């Protein structure tokens, strides 16, 4: 896989997540009726942020576990938590309400792609 494409795939969710947080922060109507849908979207935004935090925690953890023969067991746990957060964020993007919905969906999909290429050993 092309290194530039992998770099773009890794950096895209960070940029889009930042744009989603800025959009949420500058929105004059953050909690529109029905309120539960906007709260659901906000929780999806938090889930995307947690997914990226878990991704970088996994990268740091791997840096210190390179000589361990069972490094893959840890990656599986990180990946399981990340994929659960991605599933929740995708559901929140579909069912939530707000102008950040497409951004949350993009972050969730690209976040999943990062875990997918990492699972296959490309990262």
C-alpha positions as CSV (number, residue, x, y, z in Angstrom):
1,X,0.0,0.0,0.0
2,X,1.3,3.5,-0.8
3,X,2.8,5.3,2.1
4,X,1.1,8.6,1.2
5,X,-2.3,6.8,1.2
6,X,-1.7,5.3,4.6
7,X,-0.6,8.7,5.9
8,X,-3.7,10.3,4.5
9,X,-5.9,7.6,6.0
10,X,-4.3,8.1,9.4
11,X,-4.4,11.9,9.4
12,X,-7.9,12.3,8.0
13,X,-9.9,11.3,11.1
14,X,-7.9,13.6,13.3
15,X,-8.6,16.6,11.0
16,X,-12.3,15.8,10.5
17,X,-12.7,15.2,14.3
18,X,-11.2,18.6,15.0
19,X,-13.6,20.1,12.5
20,X,-16.5,18.3,14.1
21,X,-15.6,19.6,17.6
22,X,-15.1,23.1,16.3
23,X,-18.5,22.9,14.5
24,X,-20.2,21.6,17.6
25,X,-18.6,24.3,19.8
26,X,-19.6,27.1,17.4
27,X,-23.1,25.9,16.8
28,X,-25.7,28.3,18.2
29,X,-28.2,25.4,18.6
30,X,-26.2,22.6,20.1
31,X,-29.2,20.9,21.8
32,X,-32.1,21.0,19.3
33,X,-35.4,19.3,20.0
34,X,-35.6,16.3,20.3
35,X,-32.8,16.8,22.8
36,X,-32.0,13.1,23.1
37,X,-30.9,13.0,19.5
38,X,-28.4,15.8,19.8
39,X,-27.1,14.3,23.1
40,X,-26.7,11.0,21.2
41,X,-24.7,12.8,18.4
42,X,-22.5,14.4,21.1
43,X,-21.9,11.0,22.6
44,X,-20.9,9.7,19.2
45,X,-18.4,12.6,18.9
46,X,-17.0,11.6,22.3
47,X,-16.8,8.0,21.1
48,X,-14.8,9.0,18.0
49,X,-12.4,10.9,20.2
50,X,-12.0,7.9,22.6
51,X,-11.4,5.6,19.6
52,X,-8.5,7.8,18.4
53,X,-7.1,8.0,22.0
54,X,-7.3,4.2,22.2
55,X,-5.5,3.9,18.8
56,X,-2.6,6.1,20.0
57,X,-2.5,4.2,23.3
58,X,-2.2,1.0,21.3
59,X,0.7,2.5,19.2
60,X,2.5,3.6,22.3
61,X,1.9,0.2,24.0
62,X,3.3,-1.5,20.9
63,X,6.4,0.6,20.9
64,X,7.3,-0.8,24.4
65,X,6.2,-4.4,23.6
66,X,8.1,-5.1,20.4
67,X,10.1,-7.9,22.0
68,X,7.1,-9.5,23.6
69,X,6.0,-12.7,21.8
70,X,2.3,-12.1,22.9
71,X,2.0,-8.6,21.6
72,X,-0.9,-9.5,19.4
73,X,-3.1,-10.3,22.5
74,X,-2.9,-6.7,23.5
75,X,-3.7,-5.4,20.1
76,X,-6.8,-7.6,19.9
77,X,-8.1,-6.0,23.1
78,X,-7.4,-2.4,21.9
79,X,-9.1,-3.2,18.6
80,X,-12.2,-4.7,20.3
81,X,-12.7,-1.5,22.3
82,X,-12.1,0.7,19.3
83,X,-14.5,-1.2,17.1
84,X,-17.2,-1.1,19.7
85,X,-16.7,2.7,20.0
86,X,-16.8,3.0,16.2
87,X,-20.1,1.0,16.0
88,X,-21.6,3.3,18.6
89,X,-20.4,6.4,16.8
90,X,-21.8,5.2,13.5
91,X,-25.2,4.6,15.2
92,X,-25.0,8.0,16.7
93,X,-24.2,9.6,13.4
94,X,-27.2,7.9,11.8
95,X,-29.7,8.4,14.6
96,X,-28.4,11.7,16.0
97,X,-29.4,15.2,15.0
98,X,-27.1,18.1,14.1
99,X,-25.0,19.4,11.4
100,X,-22.0,17.4,12.6
101,X,-23.6,14.1,11.6
102,X,-21.6,13.7,8.3
103,X,-18.4,14.6,10.1
104,X,-19.0,12.0,12.9
105,X,-19.8,9.4,10.2
106,X,-16.5,10.2,8.3
107,X,-14.5,10.0,11.5
108,X,-16.1,6.6,12.4
109,X,-15.5,5.1,9.0
110,X,-11.9,6.3,8.7
111,X,-11.3,5.2,12.3
112,X,-12.5,1.7,11.4
113,X,-10.3,1.7,8.3
114,X,-7.2,2.5,10.5
115,X,-8.0,-0.5,12.7
116,X,-8.6,-2.7,9.6
117,X,-5.3,-1.9,8.0
118,X,-3.5,-2.2,11.3
119,X,-5.1,-5.6,11.9
120,X,-3.7,-6.8,8.6
121,X,-0.2,-5.6,9.5
122,X,0.0,-2.6,7.1
123,X,0.7,0.0,9.8
